[in-house]
Amino acid sequence: MSKAIEQEAKGKRVHNASASSAFPVAACAMLLIFRVAACFGASSDPGATDVLRFTDGSTLHGRLTELDLARGLRWRHPSAAAPIEFQPGHIDVIRFAHPSVLQLTPTCHVRFANGDDLFGALASLNSDHLELTTWFGDKISVPRSGVRSVALLSSNYTILYEGPYDHEGWVVPPQNGTPVWHYHDGGFSATGPGAIGRQMNLAGSSAIEFDLTWSVYLSLALDVYSDLPDRIDYNSSSYLVQFTHGHAAVQRLRATAVPRNLGMSPEIPALDAPGKAHVALQFDKAANEIDLFVNDALVKKWTDDDGFNVSGGCLVIEQSFPNAIARISNMRVSSWQGRHEPEVAAAATNCDMLRFINHDKAAGKIREIKAGRVTVDLAPGTLSIPMERLTQIDFASVTNTAPEPSTPWTVRAFFPGGGALSFELEKWGDNIVQGHSPLFGHLAFQPSGVRELQFNVDRPKHEPIESPIDEFEDLDE
């Protein structure tokens, strides 16, 4: 390995590990073909490279050329004369520089018992299977026992933005002549106080979620529905969300009056020390409410008693602590009209649970879903309920099924616009990815439709890797 490669990998040597060739037993015999080519458009920034991150936190730039079950992962690096081969046991994730961009308008979000999830449209359900029409154009049939929940999305649910995959469209005003926010490897990092913003075309209800990494001290503010993209605009009617050491607070900015404090959250342990967290904000116009989720847990609800009256469509992010570093990545911005209910975790139960738009809940046994209605056995009898009256369906837990054992080639693919599928990888080439899932059967799709590819999928989602702030070292290059 060349000196340049060793330096980029932070001087940490990667040892080979034998890959198992065992494959899970098929649970379905169907063939699932992802027709992503017609749904996606090309990304920009041709000079960007893929990023390979190892389980110890080391990173290596370059390009994935092949995944071969016998030889391992083959990686092309500019300083290497030939592709470098690694075994999957040491790989954490591959982040692709040129994922395709998807315009997504789903009607439901389905979560599966194995941790996978997909956006699409619910076609039907019976005692054995659920049929889902996916955004890539195919109707898939999944065993009912493998479905955990179905969240029914509001009308006109739309993905407004996902990324960043490059700096296009973002405004970065310089501080003392130099921008402090820099795009690198699928995210924006700030090396000091400064703002970055973008016109997101926010209107009505919206949700903003992202991965946040920080060092030293957390001091980050989001101006949502701002009139201007280049600074926090105290003369606009917008919401200012401020994240500090272990807390979050919301202010209502008003063009004709002083800002009004909506309150502070209780202590948030996940934001207490330098590290990484997944943050989601939901602005519900119909309920005049702002909900904050950290690592998928609801931590605070704010209510604006003056009503939801905003003026702009921009999002501005500002880092204010002088000697700290903050990084924003895996951002998704969506909008909807009408009612909206946050997705809630499905509790283990021996019956199906229906959640209604009026916040009521009912437990029973769902017989079928067909033609926009749910037929369910509820005391004192069987009812047929229109789907538009529901916000979420949680399915009864199945406790007599053992999870499929994972191997070094068990991976999870994350798609632009949301959703992820795990499967046993069989082939990865320039034009085709093939694998097998006990839940979905045989898979075949194009690699351009993958945003990230995760290895060692049994590791907890938010488990910090060794030296979690190592990802900031590339700012010194």
N, C-alpha and C positions, 0 to 999 in steps of 0.2 A: 504494500500500500504506500502511495506517495506521501511526502511530507505534508502537502496541501490537504490531502484527504484526512490524514491523522489530526491535523490542526482543527479541521472543521468538525470532526467527530469528537472534539474536546479531549483528545488524548486517551479516550477510553476504548480498550480493545474489545472487539466483539468476537466471541467464541462460537464455533459451529455447534449445532444441536441437531440430533437426528430427528427426522420428521416421520411421524407415523403414517402408514398408508391405509389405516383402517377407516372405513366410511360408515356413517350411520345407516341403519336399516331403513329402507323407504317406507314412508307412511302413506304416500300417495304416488300414483303412477303417472300422473298427468305431466305434460310438458308445458312450461310457462315461458313464453317468449316475450321479452320486453321490447316493444317497438319504440325505442326512445329517439331514433334518428329524426323522425318527423316532428317530434315535440320540442326539440331543443334548437338553440342557436349558438353559434360559436362565441367563445370568450375572447377578450382582447389581451394586450400586454404579452406579445410573443417572446419577450426576453425573460419572462418568469420561468422558474424551474420547479419541479416537484420537490417535496421535502419528505425525507425518510426519518422518522423519529424512533429511537430505540427505547427499550423499557427502562434504561437507566437515565433517560433524559437527553442523551446525545442526539444530535441532528446531522444529517448529511444531505446536501443539495444534489440535484442531478435529474435523472429521468428513469422511471421504471421501464424496462424493456421487455421483461418476461417474468412470469411466475411459473416455475417448473417443479413438480412434486419430487423429482429425483435430485435436481441440482439446487433447488431453493430459489430465492429471489435474486434476479439479475438486475443490477443497478449501473447505469452509465453515469460516470462522473467526468467533468471536463479535464481533470488532471490524470485520469487513468487511460492507459492505452487500450484496455479491454474492459468489458463489463465486470463488475465485482459481484461475487455471489455471497449471499447471506442466508442463514436458515431462519425460519419464521419464529422460532421460540424466543428470539431476542428483539423482535419487531413490535413496536407499540402501534403505530399508525403511519399510513402514507397519505399525505395531503397533496392533491393534484392541483397544479397551477392553472389548468385550462378546463375546469368542469364546464359543461354546457349549461346554459341558462334556461330555466323553465318558467313559462307563464301558467300558473296553477289556479284553478277555481274549483276546488272540491266541495262536496256537500257533507262529508263525514271524515272522521279520523279514527281509524281502527287500531287498537293496541292488542298485541298478541301475548300469550302466556310465556313465550320464550324471550320477551323483551323487544321484539321487532314491532314496527308500526308502519302503516301506510295511509296515505290520503286517497280518497276516491269517492265513489257513490255506492251506497248499499243497495244491491239488487234484490236479494231475497235471503231468507233463512228458514230452515226446517229443523227437524230433530237431529239431523246428522251434520249438515254443512251450512256454511255461510258463503254466499256469492257476493263478490265485490268487483265493481267495475273500476279499474285503476286509471290513473292519469296517463299511463302509457298505452292505453287503448285496449287492454285485454280484460276479460272477465275471468277472475280466478275463483276457485272453489277451495275452501279451507275447512278442515274438520272443526265442528262447533266447539269441541273440547279445547281447541287451541286458541280460542278468542277470549280475551279478557274484558274488553269494553269497546263500545262504539260511541264516540262523542259526535253529536249531530251539530254541524256548523250552521251558523246563521246565513241568511240570504245574502248573496253578493259577497261572500267571503273571497278575498283576493290577496294574493301575495304581491306586495308593492315593491319589495326589495329583498334580495338575499346576497350575502357576501361578507366582507369585500373580497373580490377576486382581482381588483386593481384599484387605482386611485381615481378612475374616471367618474366625473360627476360630483366629487367631493371638493369642498372649498377649504383651503388650509391657509388662513391669514398668517403672515410671518410675525414673529415676536423678536423685536430688535433686529429685523432684517432676515431672520432665519426661521423657517417653519419648525415647530417642535413635534408635530405628528408626522410619522413616516410609515408608508406602506411596506410591508415585508411578509412574505410567506402566509398570505391569506388573512392578514390582520393589520390594524393600525396601532402603532406604539407611540406614546408621548414621552419625551425625555425631560420634560419640564412643564411649567405652566403655559397653557395655550388651548385654542379651540379648533375644532374641525366640525364641518356641518355639510348638510346636503338637503336639497329639495326632495322630499319624499312624497309629496302630493297627499299629505294626510288630510282627511276630511271625515268628520263623524267619528265613530268608534274605531279604535286601532289597538294593535298589540306590537310591542317592541321587545325582542329577546336577543341575548348575546352572551358570549363567554367573556368574562372579565378576569384579567390577571393583573396583579399589582405587586409592587415592592415597597418597602419602607413604610408608607402610610397611604391609606385610601382617602382620596379627596377628589371626587368626580361628580360632575353635575350634568344633567340632561335637560335641555330646554325643548319641550315637545309642543308642536303646533306653533312654532315661532314664525314671525314674518320674515326673518333674515337668516341666511345659512352661515354667516361668517362670524357671528358673536351672539352671546346671550342678550336678547333684546328685551329690556325692562319696559319698553313702550308698547309691547304687543300683548295680546290676550293669549296667554299660553300657560303651561304647567312646568315648573322648575322642580325637578327631582334631584336631590342631593344625597350622595352616598359618602359617609364618613366612617371613621373607625367604629365598626360594629353597629351602625345605625343607618337609617334612611329617613329623609324628611321631604315634604312636598310643600311648595309655595304656589299660590295662584298669582301669576303676574297679570296686572290690569293696566291697560293703556292710560286710563284717566284717574288712577288711584294708586296708592302705595300697595306693594305686594301683601297678600293675606296668607298667613301660615295656616295650613291644613293639619299640621301635627307631625309628630315624629313617631317612628316605629318603635316597638320594643327592641331589646337587644337582639342582634342577629349574629350568632356565633360564627357563621360561615364568613362574615365580613370583618371579623375581629382581628385577624392577623394576616400578614402578607401571604398570598396564595392565589387560588383560582376558584371561581364560582360561576354558575349559570344563572343569569338574571333575566326575569321576564316581567314586563309592565303591561297591564291591560287597562285601556282607557275606555270605559263603557259610557257612551253618551246617554243612552236610554235610562241608566240608573244613576247618572251623575257621580260615577264611582271610578276610583283608581285602585287596582289590585296589584300588589307586589308579590312575586314568587322568587325565592332563592333556592336553587338546587331542587326545583320542582315542588317546593313546599310553600303554601300561602303563609306569608308572615305579616301582612298588614293590608287593611282596606281603608281607603280615605274616601269621604263623601264631600262633594262640593255643594254646599247648601244654596249657593247663588246660581246654580245651574251650569250646564256644560256649554259655554259660549266662548269659542276660540276663534282666532283670526287668521292664522297662517297654516302652512303645510310643511314647514321645515323641521328638521331635527338637528340640534347643535349639541355637541359633546365637548365639555371643557374639563381639563385636568388642572388643578390649581396649586398643588403642593410643590414647592421649588425643587426638592431633591429626590422626588419619587418618580417611578416609571409605571405607566399604566398601559394595558394592551386590550383592545377590543377585537374580537373575532367571532366567526360563526353567527353573524347577525341576520335576523329575519324580521321584516316589518310587514304586517298584514292589516287589512281593514275589513269591516263588515257593516251591514245596516241592520237595524232592528235589535232584537234581544240577543244576548250572548251570555253563556254560562261558562265560567272557567272549568276546565277539565279537572275532575277530582279523582284521587286514587281509588281504585276499586278494592273494597275490603273483602277479605276472604269470607265467603258465605255459601250455604248449601242451596240457595235459591237465586233466581234472577232479580235484579233490582232496576226499577224504572224511575228515572228522575224527570220531573215535569217542569215546564216553564214557570209555573207559579211556586216553585221551590218545594212542592210536595214530593214524597217518595212512596213507592209501593213495591212490595216484594211478592213474587209469584213465580210461575213457570211459563215461559214464552213458548207457545206452540209453533208459531211461524211469523215471518214478516213477508208481506206480499202486497204489491200494488199500493204502497204507501201507507199501510196499516199494520199494526202489531196486534196479533191475537194472543191473549195471555190469560192464564187461569189465575184469577184473583178471587178471594172470598168476597161475595158468596157464590160467584160463578165465573163464566168465561166472558171476557170483554174484548171488543175490537176498538183499538185506540189509534187515531190519526197520528202519523209520525211527527207532524208539525207541533204537536202538543208536548213533545219530549225534547230533552236536552242531552240525555246520556242514558245508555243501557249498560249495566254491569252484569256480566254473566256468572252463573254459579261456578265456583271453583271445582276443579277436578283434582282429587287428591291421590288417585290410584295410578297415576302415570309418572314414571320416573323420567327425569330429564335425559336427553340424549348426551352421551359423553362427547366432550370436545377433543379435538386433535390439534396439532400445530397448524393445520391448514383449515381450521374453522375460522371464518372471517365474517365481519359485518360490513356491508356496503352502505354508506350514507349518500342520499341523493339530493341534488339541488331542489329547493322548495320544500324539503322535509320528507321524512320517512327513511326507514332503514330495514334491510333484510340481512339475516345471518344465514350462512350456508357453508357446506364443505366445498372448498375450492377444488376444481378439477383442471381448469385451464384458464390462463390469462394471456391473451395475445394482443396485437395491435388493433384487431377488429372484432374480437369476440371474447366474452367471459362466460365460462360454463361452470356449473356447480350443482349441488343437490342439497335440498332442504327437507328434513323430515316432515315439515308442515306444509310447504308449498310444492314439493316435488322437484323435478328437474328445472334448472334455471339456465337461461341463455340471454345475454344482453350485451350491449356495446359498452366498452370501457369509458367512452366519453360521457356517459350518463352517471358516473360515480364522482362524488365530491371528495370523499375520504374512504379509506379502506382500513378497518381496524383489525388487528390481530390480537391473540390472547384475550378473547372476548369475555372470559370469566372474571377478569379484573373489575372491581367496582368502578362504576362510571366516573365518580368524582374522587377516586383515590389519587392523591398527589404522587407524581413520580419523583425520583431522586433529583435534587437541585431544581425545584419547580421554576425558579427565575432564570435558569440557563437559557431559556428562549430569548431573553433580552440581550445576551452576549453578542448576538449578531449585529447589534447596533454599533459596536465598536469596530466593525470591519471596514 
